[in-house]
């Protein structure tokens, strides 16, 4: 009886122990599976945002191309603006040059108009030249003051009268001498072209009140300028 009872007790203990081991293994398995599930969810949760945030190679290439295009467009725009600025500056310079030319032309026209309107006779007048039928050249002097000071108004009007008498332009005439012609109302001038100084003109001028200096004689006198060289 004793042996049978002892065998039965051991069997029960062994069976109970196996049952406990199975339950323990199941619990351990459940815990392990739970740990794996939690770990997997954490890993998958970290990967998804990373996947969403990181562009693909195609997207990166596209973004790079877009950036290059933007940079190229900016460079082209900057280049266009520089060209526009250069064109504008060139246009302004051309405009200033044109205005300068126009002003010069206007000044010439005004001078020509003043001469043709009778303010001054000039070397281009039909009565000018050694063989002309001279008239007074005109004057801006309200009261005549005979002057031999270079740059004075009377001096300039004497020079105009000598140009008118000989038909020589201001660019080609050389004044060898301008002086008193024997009285306060007469003048003697010796002039010529620069390359023709050996055969100058000797010109006599006479003052006409309110009308200016009038040539009274023009004679070519070889050697007349020698003493003034």
Long-range contacts (C-beta under 8 A, 24 or more apart in sequence): 120-157, 120-160, 120-212, 121-160, 121-161, 121-164, 122-160, 122-163, 122-164, 123-163, 123-164, 123-166, 123-167, 123-168, 123-169, 123-170, 125-164, 128-163, 128-164, 128-165, 128-167, 129-165, 129-166, 129-167, 130-165, 130-166, 130-167, 130-201, 130-218, 130-220, 132-165, 132-167, 132-215, 134-164, 134-165, 134-214, 134-215, 134-216, 135-211, 135-214, 136-208, 136-211, 136-212, 136-213, 136-214, 137-161, 137-164, 137-212, 137-213, 137-214, 138-211, 138-212, 139-210, 139-211, 139-212, 139-213, 141-212, 144-207, 144-209, 146-184, 146-185, 146-207, 148-178, 148-179, 148-180, 157-212, 157-213, 158-187, 158-189, 158-205, 158-213, 160-213, 161-187, 161-203, 161-205, 161-212, 161-213, 161-214, 161-215, 162-189, 162-191, 162-203, 162-205, 162-215, 164-215, 165-201, 165-203, 165-205, 165-215, 165-218, 166-191, 166-201, 166-203, 166-218, 168-192, 168-193, 176-200, 176-224, 176-225, 176-228, 176-229, 177-225, 177-228, 181-205, 181-206, 187-213, 190-224, 190-225, 190-228, 192-225, 197-225, 197-229, 198-222, 198-223, 198-225, 200-224, 200-225
